[in-house]
Amino acid sequence: MQSRNPVFARSEEFQRGGYATFDTRTPAPAELEEMYGRPSATSVQMDRMTIDDVVMRTAAIFGVLLVAAGLTFVAKPAFGVVMVAALVGFVLSLVIIFRKTISPALILLYGACEGVFVGGISAVYEDFYDGIVAQAVLGTLAAFGAMLGLYRIGAVRATPRFRRMVLIAGVGYLAFALIHLLGVAFHWWNSIYAAGGGLAILVSAFGVVLASLFLVLDFDQVEQGIRNGVPQRYAWLAGFGLTVTLVWLYLEILRLLSKLQDRR
């Protein structure tokens, strides 16, 4: 069972046992001798994706996102502008996921649109809760670092059982969010987040934990892509996938912190 992050699940490049193909023709003895005599090629020489490639592409996407978010946070445009940016970002994410070729320009444009959305939402929260944005940023960095550390030392592994549990939880959380949103939109019930209280905190905390666990799946898929020897350009797709999860994590932490401050 593979990661349910649609960015990584879209193709076999990041799947276990996927992508790599081999020439099954038996080489002649002279060819074998020549092959053994050659120096080993590096990942860069073979145009294969490396962890450095993923880090650099992710940093580039986040750089664009942070600049757009910072400018939006300071300028505080009309909320309609923020919602339009969110819609454009959503459409771009679908294009990036289902597009046959990888476009760094589209991915960076997505980062800019997502930055406008994140900056706008952050400004709204900051108006109500002074200092909450800095706390959410630190919380996101801490959660990312903790999950990466746990993954690297093997304390948390993306086993089939782990994947299955996270998948079930993710589908359940998405279903709850959609049903809850529809109910609020049609005035069937009040939002649990507007009411505050223990239930809102519990649901928000669950969202933070779930987004953090999805990071483990993303780490595993990046590692698997490197093992499969995918082309270097797929580092852009890996960076995009990590960005999607990190933005989700940040928004969940932002909401959780707001509910905790409501209890004071």
C-alpha positions as CSV (number, residue, x, y, z in Angstrom):
1,M,0.0,0.0,0.0
2,Q,1.5,3.4,-1.1
3,S,1.2,6.9,0.2
4,R,-2.1,8.5,-0.3
5,N,-0.6,11.9,-1.0
6,P,-1.9,12.2,-4.5
7,V,1.4,13.9,-5.6
8,F,3.3,10.7,-5.0
9,A,0.5,8.2,-5.8
10,R,0.0,9.7,-9.3
11,S,2.5,7.4,-10.9
12,E,4.9,4.5,-10.3
13,E,8.0,6.7,-10.1
14,F,7.7,6.9,-6.3
15,Q,6.2,3.4,-5.8
16,R,8.0,0.4,-4.4
17,G,9.4,-1.7,-7.2
18,G,8.4,0.9,-9.7
19,Y,9.9,2.9,-12.6
20,A,13.3,1.1,-13.0
21,T,13.7,-1.1,-16.0
22,F,16.7,-3.2,-17.1
23,D,18.1,-4.4,-20.3
24,T,17.8,-8.2,-20.1
25,R,20.1,-8.9,-23.0
26,T,23.1,-10.9,-22.0
27,P,26.3,-8.9,-22.8
28,A,29.3,-10.3,-24.6
29,P,32.5,-11.1,-22.6
30,A,34.2,-8.1,-24.1
31,E,31.3,-5.8,-23.2
32,L,31.4,-7.2,-19.6
33,E,35.1,-6.5,-19.3
34,E,34.6,-2.9,-20.5
35,M,31.7,-2.4,-18.2
36,Y,33.7,-3.6,-15.1
37,G,36.6,-1.4,-16.1
38,R,34.6,1.8,-16.1
39,P,34.5,4.1,-13.0
40,S,31.1,4.1,-11.2
41,A,28.8,6.8,-12.3
42,T,27.4,9.2,-9.7
43,S,23.7,10.1,-9.4
44,V,24.4,13.5,-10.9
45,Q,26.2,12.0,-13.9
46,M,23.2,9.6,-14.4
47,D,20.7,12.5,-14.1
48,R,19.1,10.7,-11.2
49,M,17.3,12.4,-8.3
50,T,19.2,12.8,-5.1
51,I,18.2,14.0,-1.6
52,D,20.1,17.2,-2.3
53,D,17.9,17.8,-5.4
54,V,14.8,17.3,-3.3
55,V,16.0,19.7,-0.6
56,M,17.0,22.4,-3.1
57,R,13.7,22.2,-5.0
58,T,11.6,22.1,-1.8
59,A,13.6,25.2,-0.6
60,A,12.9,27.0,-3.9
61,I,9.1,26.3,-3.7
62,F,9.0,27.4,0.0
63,G,11.1,30.5,-0.8
64,V,8.4,31.6,-3.3
65,L,5.6,30.7,-0.9
66,L,7.2,32.5,2.0
67,V,7.8,35.7,0.0
68,A,4.2,35.7,-1.3
69,A,2.9,34.9,2.2
70,G,5.0,37.7,3.8
71,L,3.8,40.3,1.3
72,T,0.2,39.3,1.7
73,F,0.5,39.3,5.4
74,V,1.8,42.9,5.4
75,A,-0.5,44.2,2.6
76,K,-3.7,42.5,3.9
77,P,-5.6,42.5,0.7
78,A,-9.4,41.9,0.5
79,F,-10.4,38.5,1.6
80,G,-11.8,37.8,-1.8
81,V,-8.3,38.1,-3.3
82,V,-7.1,35.5,-0.8
83,M,-9.9,33.1,-1.7
84,V,-9.3,33.5,-5.5
85,A,-5.6,32.7,-4.8
86,A,-6.7,29.6,-2.9
87,L,-8.9,28.5,-5.8
88,V,-6.2,29.1,-8.4
89,G,-3.7,27.2,-6.2
90,F,-6.2,24.3,-5.9
91,V,-6.6,24.2,-9.7
92,L,-2.9,24.4,-10.3
93,S,-2.3,21.5,-7.8
94,L,-4.7,19.3,-9.9
95,V,-2.9,20.2,-13.1
96,I,0.5,19.5,-11.6
97,I,-0.7,16.1,-10.2
98,F,-2.3,14.9,-13.4
99,R,-0.1,16.5,-15.9
100,K,2.1,14.1,-17.9
101,T,5.2,16.2,-17.8
102,I,6.7,18.1,-14.8
103,S,6.6,21.9,-15.0
104,P,8.8,23.7,-12.5
105,A,7.1,27.0,-13.6
106,L,3.7,25.7,-12.6
107,I,5.0,24.3,-9.3
108,L,6.5,27.7,-8.4
109,L,3.3,29.5,-9.5
110,Y,1.4,27.2,-7.2
111,G,3.8,28.1,-4.4
112,A,3.0,31.8,-5.0
113,C,-0.7,31.3,-5.0
114,E,-0.5,29.1,-1.9
115,G,1.6,31.8,-0.3
116,V,-1.1,34.4,-0.9
117,F,-3.6,32.1,0.7
118,V,-1.5,31.2,3.7
119,G,-0.5,34.8,4.2
120,G,-4.1,36.0,4.1
121,I,-5.4,33.4,6.5
122,S,-2.4,34.1,8.8
123,A,-3.2,37.8,8.9
124,V,-6.8,37.0,9.9
125,Y,-5.7,34.8,12.7
126,E,-3.1,37.3,13.8
127,D,-5.7,40.0,14.1
128,F,-7.6,37.9,16.6
129,Y,-4.7,36.2,18.4
130,D,-1.6,38.3,18.7
131,G,1.6,36.3,18.1
132,I,-0.2,33.1,16.9
133,V,1.5,33.1,13.5
134,A,5.0,32.9,15.0
135,Q,3.9,30.1,17.3
136,A,2.4,28.2,14.4
137,V,5.6,28.6,12.3
138,L,7.7,27.3,15.1
139,G,5.3,24.5,15.8
140,T,5.4,23.4,12.1
141,L,9.2,23.5,12.0
142,A,9.3,21.5,15.3
143,A,6.8,18.9,14.0
144,F,8.7,18.6,10.7
145,G,12.1,18.2,12.4
146,A,10.7,15.7,14.9
147,M,9.1,13.5,12.3
148,L,12.2,13.6,10.1
149,G,14.4,12.7,13.0
150,L,12.1,9.9,14.1
151,Y,12.1,8.6,10.5
152,R,15.8,8.8,10.1
153,I,16.6,6.8,13.2
154,G,13.9,4.2,12.4
155,A,11.6,5.0,15.3
156,V,8.8,5.5,12.9
157,R,8.6,3.5,9.7
158,A,6.1,3.5,6.8
159,T,5.2,-0.2,7.2
160,P,2.1,-1.6,5.4
161,R,0.2,-1.5,8.7
162,F,1.2,2.1,9.4
163,R,0.2,3.1,5.9
164,R,-3.1,1.4,6.2
165,M,-3.9,3.1,9.5
166,V,-2.9,6.5,8.3
167,L,-4.9,6.0,5.1
168,I,-8.1,5.0,7.0
169,A,-7.6,8.0,9.4
170,G,-7.0,10.4,6.5
171,V,-10.1,9.3,4.6
172,G,-12.2,9.5,7.8
173,Y,-10.9,13.0,8.6
174,L,-11.6,14.2,5.0
175,A,-15.1,12.8,5.2
176,F,-15.7,14.5,8.5
177,A,-14.4,17.8,7.2
178,L,-16.7,17.7,4.1
179,I,-19.8,16.7,6.0
180,H,-19.1,19.3,8.7
181,L,-18.6,22.0,6.0
182,L,-21.8,21.1,4.2
183,G,-23.8,21.1,7.5
184,V,-22.5,24.5,8.4
185,A,-23.1,25.9,4.9
186,F,-26.8,24.7,4.9
187,H,-27.3,25.7,8.5
188,W,-27.9,22.2,9.7
189,W,-25.6,22.7,12.7
190,N,-23.1,25.2,14.1
191,S,-19.4,24.8,13.5
192,I,-17.7,23.0,16.3
193,Y,-14.7,25.3,15.8
194,A,-16.8,28.5,16.2
195,A,-18.2,27.1,19.5
196,G,-14.7,26.2,20.8
197,G,-14.5,23.8,23.7
198,G,-12.9,20.5,24.2
199,L,-14.3,18.9,21.0
200,A,-12.8,21.6,18.8
201,I,-9.4,21.2,20.5
202,L,-9.6,17.4,20.1
203,V,-10.4,17.5,16.4
204,S,-7.7,20.1,15.7
205,A,-5.1,18.1,17.6
206,F,-6.1,15.0,15.6
207,G,-5.5,17.0,12.4
208,V,-2.1,18.1,13.6
209,V,-1.1,14.5,14.4
210,L,-2.5,13.1,11.1
211,A,-0.7,15.7,9.0
212,S,2.5,14.9,10.9
213,L,2.1,11.2,10.2
214,F,1.6,11.9,6.5
215,L,5.0,13.5,6.5
216,V,6.4,10.1,7.3
217,L,4.7,8.6,4.2
218,D,6.1,11.5,2.1
219,F,9.7,10.9,3.5
220,D,9.3,7.2,2.6
221,Q,8.1,8.0,-0.9
222,V,11.0,10.4,-1.6
223,E,13.4,7.7,-0.4
224,Q,11.8,5.1,-2.6
225,G,12.0,7.4,-5.6
226,I,15.7,7.8,-5.0
227,R,16.1,4.0,-4.8
228,N,14.2,3.6,-8.0
229,G,16.6,6.0,-9.7
230,V,14.0,8.4,-11.0
231,P,15.1,11.3,-13.2
232,Q,16.3,14.5,-11.5
233,R,13.3,16.5,-12.6
234,Y,11.1,14.5,-10.3
235,A,12.7,16.4,-7.4
236,W,10.3,19.2,-8.3
237,L,7.4,16.8,-7.8
238,A,8.8,15.6,-4.5
239,G,9.2,19.1,-3.3
240,F,5.7,20.0,-4.3
241,G,4.3,17.0,-2.4
242,L,6.2,17.9,0.8
243,T,5.0,21.5,0.4
244,V,1.4,20.4,0.2
245,T,1.7,18.4,3.5
246,L,3.6,21.1,5.3
247,V,1.0,23.8,4.4
248,W,-1.7,21.4,5.7
249,L,0.3,20.9,8.9
250,Y,0.7,24.6,9.4
251,L,-3.0,25.4,9.0
252,E,-3.9,22.6,11.4
253,I,-1.4,23.9,14.0
254,L,-2.7,27.5,13.5
255,R,-6.3,26.3,14.2
256,L,-5.3,24.3,17.2
257,L,-3.4,27.2,18.8
258,S,-6.4,29.5,18.2
259,K,-8.7,27.0,20.0
260,L,-6.3,26.7,22.9
261,Q,-6.2,30.4,23.3
262,D,-10.0,30.5,23.3
263,R,-9.9,28.4,26.4
264,R,-7.9,31.0,28.4
